[in-house]
Amino acid sequence: MADLNLFLLGGFQAYLKDGIVLSFATNKAKALLVFLACEAFFPHSRDALAGLLWPEYSQDSALTNLRSALSSSRRAIQDDSAHPPFLKISRETIQFNVQCDHWLDIEEFNQRLSADVFKSNSSPSSLIQSLEYAIGLYRGPFLEGFPNIGSSLFEEWILQKRGQFHEQVLHGLRYLIAHYEEQGDYQAAISYIQHQIELEPWQEEAHQQLMRIFALNNQRSKALSQFEICCSRLQKELGVEPSISTLHLYEQIKSGKSVFNPQQKVISASDLAIFPAAQFYARKHELFKLDCITAVEYRQQIKTFRLKYIFLAGKIIRTARTVVMKLPERYPYREIYEHSLSG
């Protein structure tokens, strides 16, 4: 075990080397450590950090609160006795020390799911092991249940990171599903599809895939039961009926027809290596470089980030539009949904 151990995927957990659970005096002190650990690539100016955590305060008040939160955070992690220290602190900036003895789940997660992993010359078995380890690290959404600290900027940052890791784990799951299906290991593929559906129960394509693989694995009754589950989830989550393609697949399985499709495209390592979000997230240092900017400039960077993130979410928005178009005319809040997706 490292001197400092941080778990951010799922509920927040933090331990010292001897297994002591870290206790923070305030949620702002905890939030400060989390942000510094996640954005450890460069030093962050005190003005920007104060603006991030206390956006509604005057600059002087925010800086005073930052000093207090920093002191509290350092006490919690016993930074004074760490060699090297966990934090690099100057009069102007604060940075998490990447050279310190620490373990951070999102670092491991990102390394195992990075585009470089798929471009490397490692063996297929090593790649699969790396992916499975990353999937195992994903205990739940980033900072799930983290207390609201009263900063909309910090909440937006959490949502950005949460969306990033969510997309990454889904992409890794799709790769593993395709790999095991291609290898004929249907039971392993089924396990990962079920995991995917747990994360996104409204994804009709995943339900279709699970139905089909159940059928290929000679589990016809489970395939038919999955259709009922699909109908129930779609109704509960979106208030819609299954698509024609899902109904057609159900009829195929029910009648005993083969669902094997030799034309089906299986995702390859090269496909995953160009995971669209990866190119954007790899440039996050351009959005969160806080070493020499004011709190006002930082807020502008947040707005810039928000626009770029919305642009990346285009695929999700297109899917949402399709769903909204399927909603019954009198569905609650349909007009609000249509308006929010217009433009």
DACORKA-V643025 format. One record per pair of residues at least 12 apart in sequence whose C-alpha atoms are under 6 Angstrom apart, sorted by the first residue. I is the first residue (numbers start at 0). J is the second residue. D is the distance in whole Angstrom. If there is no record, write none. Layout:
BEGIN
I_J_D + I_J_D
END
This chain:
BEGIN
0_16_6 + 1_16_5 + 1_100_6 + 1_101_5 + 1_102_6 + 2_15_5 + 2_16_4 + 2_100_5 + 2_101_6 + 3_15_5 + 3_101_5 + 4_101_6 + 4_102_5 + 5_103_5 + 6_104_5 + 7_141_6 + 7_142_5 + 8_137_6 + 8_138_6 + 8_139_6 + 8_140_6 + 8_141_4 + 8_142_6 + 9_138_5 + 9_139_4 + 9_140_5 + 9_141_5 + 9_142_6 + 9_143_5 + 10_142_5 + 10_143_5 + 11_142_6 + 23_75_6 + 28_68_4 + 28_72_5 + 35_95_5 + 36_95_6 + 39_95_5 + 42_92_6 + 42_93_5 + 42_94_5 + 42_290_5 + 43_92_5 + 43_93_5 + 43_289_4 + 43_290_4 + 44_91_6 + 44_92_4 + 44_289_5 + 44_290_4 + 45_91_6 + 45_92_5 + 46_293_6 + 46_294_6 + 47_293_6 + 47_294_5 + 49_61_5 + 49_62_6 + 49_65_6 + 50_294_5 + 51_152_6 + 52_150_6 + 83_99_5 + 85_99_6 + 108_133_5 + 111_129_5 + 111_133_6 + 114_272_5 + 117_268_6 + 117_272_6 + 140_161_6 + 141_161_5 + 176_188_5 + 177_265_6 + 201_233_6 + 206_229_6 + 210_222_4 + 210_225_6
END
